[in-house]
Amino acid sequence: MGKYQLDTKGKQAVTKYHEKHKPAKFDKKQQLEKIRVEYLKKKQEQTDK
């Protein structure tokens, strides 16, 4: 056993901590869909005038 080896309980705690503190993933598809919807809304408003 090394000086800093973790048991299973410690490993679970570490993985839980890292999952909690990692930055939110940037979802490109979702972002593009959002932009597309906004664009279509603006286009619709312009044609209504």
Secondary structure, DSSP 8 states (H G I E B T S, - for coil): --TT---HHHHHHHHHHHHHHS-----HHHHHHHHHHHHHHHHHHHHH-
